[in-house]
Amino acid sequence: MRLNTPHTPGRFALASTPLGWMALAASEQGIRLLAFADTAEEAEAAVHQDGNDNAFVRDDASLAAWVERIIAFLSGQQHALDEIPLDIQNGTPFQRRVWELLRAIPCGQTRTYADLARKLGQPTATRAIARACAANPIAVLVPCHRVVRSDGGLGGYRWGIERKRALLALEQQYATPSCGTGIQRMPALAGILLLCFALSLTTLE
């Protein structure tokens, strides 16, 4: 995960995915934002939030390869995502430490907010961990959806609890050693859950 100086101009792309509309924004160094929304307009608005102002111009073609790989993953084909570079420019030092821990959670597994707090050596910082997860600007690639509550509840998710549930259901169908590496058909249960999510979006239109 690369850390750079803020306000580097970049490009963004919009695409329809099994989890709704996706906005992907990147600099020359890597992905700076991956967000989900119910409409294309909301997805584009997300690009210009978080202090990004008008630093991005739309260029779907130049980001097509990354977009296709992410959509393939969300569709149940296990294309490796670990090799997609990230360019984290926002966040406090504490938030960035949390985001690094999120990247270390294997696909198909979860950790609790308390687990991460203990990992950081700050066992009472569970609420701060939750706030850092909520501030994460890069869905899926910085997998804050893999953090749940100690009582078994899903907790929150910046892009909607149904998306979090769908992502966890999809990932749990894969064997952990191969998740995110290679290609595999989407198991039936994960496919049904993603289809239900897509239908729920349709009813909102």
C-alpha positions as a Markdown table, in Angstrom:
| # | Residue | x | y | z |
|---|---|---|---|---|
| 1 | Met | 0.0 | 0.0 | 0.0 |
| 2 | Arg | 1.7 | 3.2 | -1.2 |
| 3 | Leu | 1.4 | 6.4 | 0.8 |
| 4 | Asn | 1.7 | 9.7 | -1.1 |
| 5 | Thr | 1.3 | 13.4 | -0.8 |
| 6 | Pro | -2.3 | 14.5 | -1.0 |
| 7 | His | -4.2 | 16.0 | -4.0 |
| 8 | Thr | -2.4 | 14.1 | -6.8 |
| 9 | Pro | -4.6 | 14.5 | -9.9 |
| 10 | Gly | -6.1 | 11.2 | -11.2 |
| 11 | Arg | -8.8 | 9.4 | -13.1 |
| 12 | Phe | -12.0 | 7.7 | -12.2 |
| 13 | Ala | -14.4 | 5.2 | -13.7 |
| 14 | Leu | -18.0 | 4.2 | -13.0 |
| 15 | Ala | -19.3 | 0.7 | -13.6 |
| 16 | Ser | -22.4 | -1.4 | -12.7 |
| 17 | Thr | -21.5 | -4.4 | -10.5 |
| 18 | Pro | -23.4 | -7.2 | -8.7 |
| 19 | Leu | -23.3 | -4.9 | -5.6 |
| 20 | Gly | -24.7 | -1.8 | -7.4 |
| 21 | Trp | -22.8 | 1.0 | -9.0 |
| 22 | Met | -19.1 | 1.2 | -8.3 |
| 23 | Ala | -16.8 | 4.3 | -8.4 |
| 24 | Leu | -13.1 | 3.6 | -8.9 |
| 25 | Ala | -10.6 | 6.5 | -8.6 |
| 26 | Ala | -6.9 | 6.2 | -9.0 |
| 27 | Ser | -3.6 | 8.1 | -9.4 |
| 28 | Glu | -0.7 | 7.0 | -11.4 |
| 29 | Gln | 0.5 | 5.0 | -8.3 |
| 30 | Gly | -2.7 | 3.0 | -7.6 |
| 31 | Ile | -6.3 | 3.0 | -6.4 |
| 32 | Arg | -7.3 | 5.9 | -4.2 |
| 33 | Leu | -11.0 | 5.2 | -3.8 |
| 34 | Leu | -13.4 | 2.3 | -4.4 |
| 35 | Ala | -17.0 | 3.1 | -3.4 |
| 36 | Phe | -20.4 | 1.5 | -4.0 |
| 37 | Ala | -23.7 | 3.4 | -4.5 |
| 38 | Asp | -27.3 | 2.7 | -5.6 |
| 39 | Thr | -27.1 | 5.0 | -8.6 |
| 40 | Ala | -24.4 | 6.2 | -11.0 |
| 41 | Glu | -24.9 | 9.8 | -9.8 |
| 42 | Glu | -24.3 | 8.8 | -6.2 |
| 43 | Ala | -21.2 | 6.8 | -7.2 |
| 44 | Glu | -19.8 | 9.8 | -9.1 |
| 45 | Ala | -20.5 | 12.1 | -6.2 |
| 46 | Ala | -18.5 | 9.8 | -3.9 |
| 47 | Val | -15.4 | 10.5 | -6.1 |
| 48 | His | -15.5 | 14.2 | -5.3 |
| 49 | Gln | -16.0 | 13.7 | -1.5 |
| 50 | Asp | -13.4 | 13.2 | 1.2 |
| 51 | Gly | -11.4 | 16.3 | 0.2 |
| 52 | Asn | -10.9 | 15.1 | -3.4 |
| 53 | Asp | -12.6 | 18.1 | -4.9 |
| 54 | Asn | -12.2 | 18.1 | -8.7 |
| 55 | Ala | -8.9 | 16.2 | -8.6 |
| 56 | Phe | -10.2 | 13.4 | -10.8 |
| 57 | Val | -11.4 | 13.3 | -14.4 |
| 58 | Arg | -13.5 | 10.5 | -15.8 |
| 59 | Asp | -11.6 | 8.0 | -17.9 |
| 60 | Asp | -13.3 | 4.6 | -18.0 |
| 61 | Ala | -11.0 | 3.2 | -20.6 |
| 62 | Ser | -7.7 | 3.7 | -18.8 |
| 63 | Leu | -9.1 | 1.9 | -15.7 |
| 64 | Ala | -11.0 | -0.9 | -17.5 |
| 65 | Ala | -8.5 | -3.6 | -16.6 |
| 66 | Trp | -8.8 | -3.0 | -12.8 |
| 67 | Val | -12.6 | -2.5 | -13.1 |
| 68 | Glu | -13.0 | -5.8 | -14.9 |
| 69 | Arg | -10.9 | -7.7 | -12.3 |
| 70 | Ile | -12.9 | -6.3 | -9.4 |
| 71 | Ile | -16.2 | -7.1 | -11.1 |
| 72 | Ala | -15.0 | -10.6 | -11.8 |
| 73 | Phe | -14.2 | -11.1 | -8.1 |
| 74 | Leu | -17.6 | -9.7 | -7.1 |
| 75 | Ser | -19.2 | -12.1 | -9.7 |
| 76 | Gly | -17.6 | -15.1 | -8.1 |
| 77 | Gln | -14.6 | -15.6 | -10.3 |
| 78 | Gln | -11.5 | -15.5 | -8.1 |
| 79 | His | -9.2 | -13.2 | -9.9 |
| 80 | Ala | -6.3 | -12.1 | -7.7 |
| 81 | Leu | -6.9 | -8.7 | -6.2 |
| 82 | Asp | -3.9 | -8.4 | -3.9 |
| 83 | Glu | -1.7 | -7.3 | -6.8 |
| 84 | Ile | -3.8 | -4.2 | -7.6 |
| 85 | Pro | -1.8 | -1.3 | -6.2 |
| 86 | Leu | -3.2 | 1.2 | -3.7 |
| 87 | Asp | -2.4 | 4.8 | -3.2 |
| 88 | Ile | -3.6 | 5.8 | 0.2 |
| 89 | Gln | -3.4 | 9.6 | 0.6 |
| 90 | Asn | -6.0 | 10.3 | 3.3 |
| 91 | Gly | -6.4 | 9.1 | 6.9 |
| 92 | Thr | -4.6 | 9.7 | 10.2 |
| 93 | Pro | -1.6 | 7.6 | 11.2 |
| 94 | Phe | -3.9 | 5.5 | 13.4 |
| 95 | Gln | -6.4 | 4.9 | 10.6 |
| 96 | Arg | -3.7 | 3.8 | 8.2 |
| 97 | Arg | -2.4 | 1.3 | 10.8 |
| 98 | Val | -5.9 | -0.1 | 11.0 |
| 99 | Trp | -6.2 | -0.2 | 7.2 |
| 100 | Glu | -3.0 | -2.2 | 7.0 |
| 101 | Leu | -4.4 | -4.7 | 9.5 |
| 102 | Leu | -7.5 | -5.0 | 7.4 |
| 103 | Arg | -5.4 | -6.0 | 4.4 |
| 104 | Ala | -3.9 | -8.8 | 6.4 |
| 105 | Ile | -7.3 | -10.5 | 7.1 |
| 106 | Pro | -7.5 | -13.6 | 4.8 |
| 107 | Cys | -10.3 | -13.8 | 2.3 |
| 108 | Gly | -13.1 | -16.0 | 3.8 |
| 109 | Gln | -12.2 | -15.1 | 7.4 |
| 110 | Thr | -13.3 | -12.4 | 9.8 |
| 111 | Arg | -11.9 | -10.5 | 12.8 |
| 112 | Thr | -13.7 | -8.6 | 15.5 |
| 113 | Tyr | -13.1 | -5.0 | 16.3 |
| 114 | Ala | -11.7 | -6.2 | 19.6 |
| 115 | Asp | -9.3 | -8.5 | 17.8 |
| 116 | Leu | -7.8 | -5.6 | 15.9 |
| 117 | Ala | -7.6 | -3.4 | 19.0 |
| 118 | Arg | -5.6 | -6.1 | 20.7 |
| 119 | Lys | -3.4 | -6.5 | 17.6 |
| 120 | Leu | -2.6 | -2.8 | 17.8 |
| 121 | Gly | -1.8 | -3.1 | 21.5 |
| 122 | Gln | -4.7 | -0.9 | 22.4 |
| 123 | Pro | -7.4 | -3.3 | 23.7 |
| 124 | Thr | -9.8 | -0.5 | 24.7 |
| 125 | Ala | -9.8 | 1.1 | 21.3 |
| 126 | Thr | -12.6 | -0.9 | 19.7 |
| 127 | Arg | -14.7 | 2.2 | 19.0 |
| 128 | Ala | -11.7 | 3.9 | 17.4 |
| 129 | Ile | -11.2 | 0.8 | 15.3 |
| 130 | Ala | -14.8 | 0.9 | 14.2 |
| 131 | Arg | -14.5 | 4.6 | 13.2 |
| 132 | Ala | -11.3 | 3.8 | 11.2 |
| 133 | Cys | -13.2 | 1.1 | 9.4 |
| 134 | Ala | -16.0 | 3.5 | 8.6 |
| 135 | Ala | -13.5 | 6.0 | 7.2 |
| 136 | Asn | -11.9 | 3.5 | 4.9 |
| 137 | Pro | -12.1 | 4.9 | 1.3 |
| 138 | Ile | -11.3 | 1.7 | -0.5 |
| 139 | Ala | -14.0 | -1.0 | -0.4 |
| 140 | Val | -13.1 | -4.7 | -1.0 |
| 141 | Leu | -9.4 | -4.1 | -1.6 |
| 142 | Val | -9.1 | -2.8 | 2.0 |
| 143 | Pro | -11.6 | -5.3 | 3.4 |
| 144 | Cys | -13.3 | -3.6 | 6.2 |
| 145 | His | -16.3 | -5.8 | 5.5 |
| 146 | Arg | -14.3 | -8.6 | 7.2 |
| 147 | Val | -14.5 | -7.0 | 10.6 |
| 148 | Val | -17.5 | -7.9 | 12.8 |
| 149 | Arg | -18.8 | -7.5 | 16.3 |
| 150 | Ser | -17.7 | -9.7 | 19.2 |
| 151 | Asp | -21.3 | -10.8 | 19.7 |
| 152 | Gly | -21.6 | -12.2 | 16.2 |
| 153 | Gly | -23.3 | -9.2 | 14.8 |
| 154 | Leu | -22.1 | -7.7 | 11.5 |
| 155 | Gly | -21.5 | -4.2 | 12.8 |
| 156 | Gly | -21.7 | -1.3 | 10.4 |
| 157 | Tyr | -20.5 | -0.8 | 6.8 |
| 158 | Arg | -19.9 | 2.4 | 5.0 |
| 159 | Trp | -21.6 | 1.2 | 1.8 |
| 160 | Gly | -24.6 | -0.6 | 3.4 |
| 161 | Ile | -25.0 | -3.6 | 5.6 |
| 162 | Glu | -26.6 | -5.7 | 2.8 |
| 163 | Arg | -23.4 | -5.3 | 0.7 |
| 164 | Lys | -21.3 | -6.4 | 3.7 |
| 165 | Arg | -23.5 | -9.4 | 4.1 |
| 166 | Ala | -23.3 | -10.3 | 0.4 |
| 167 | Leu | -19.5 | -9.9 | 0.4 |
| 168 | Leu | -19.0 | -12.1 | 3.5 |
| 169 | Ala | -21.4 | -14.8 | 2.0 |
| 170 | Leu | -19.5 | -14.8 | -1.3 |
| 171 | Glu | -16.0 | -15.0 | 0.4 |
| 172 | Gln | -17.0 | -17.7 | 2.8 |
| 173 | Gln | -17.8 | -20.1 | -0.1 |
| 174 | Tyr | -14.2 | -20.2 | -1.1 |
| 175 | Ala | -11.3 | -22.1 | 0.5 |
| 176 | Thr | -9.2 | -19.5 | 2.2 |
| 177 | Pro | -5.9 | -20.5 | 0.6 |
| 178 | Ser | -7.2 | -19.9 | -2.9 |
| 179 | Cys | -9.5 | -17.0 | -2.3 |
| 180 | Gly | -8.5 | -14.1 | -4.5 |
| 181 | Thr | -6.1 | -16.3 | -6.5 |
| 182 | Gly | -7.0 | -18.0 | -9.8 |
| 183 | Ile | -10.5 | -18.4 | -11.2 |
| 184 | Gln | -13.4 | -20.5 | -9.8 |
| 185 | Arg | -17.1 | -20.6 | -10.5 |
| 186 | Met | -19.3 | -18.9 | -8.0 |
| 187 | Pro | -21.0 | -21.3 | -5.6 |
| 188 | Ala | -24.8 | -21.5 | -5.8 |
| 189 | Leu | -25.4 | -19.9 | -2.4 |
| 190 | Ala | -23.2 | -16.9 | -3.0 |
| 191 | Gly | -24.8 | -16.5 | -6.4 |
| 192 | Ile | -28.3 | -16.5 | -4.9 |
| 193 | Leu | -27.3 | -13.9 | -2.3 |
| 194 | Leu | -25.8 | -11.6 | -4.9 |
| 195 | Leu | -28.8 | -12.0 | -7.1 |
| 196 | Cys | -31.1 | -11.1 | -4.2 |
| 197 | Phe | -29.0 | -8.0 | -3.6 |
| 198 | Ala | -29.2 | -7.0 | -7.2 |
| 199 | Leu | -33.0 | -7.4 | -7.2 |
| 200 | Ser | -33.3 | -5.3 | -4.1 |
| 201 | Leu | -31.5 | -2.5 | -5.9 |
| 202 | Thr | -33.9 | -2.8 | -8.8 |
| 203 | Thr | -36.9 | -2.3 | -6.6 |
| 204 | Leu | -35.4 | 1.0 | -5.4 |
| 205 | Glu | -35.1 | 2.5 | -8.9 |
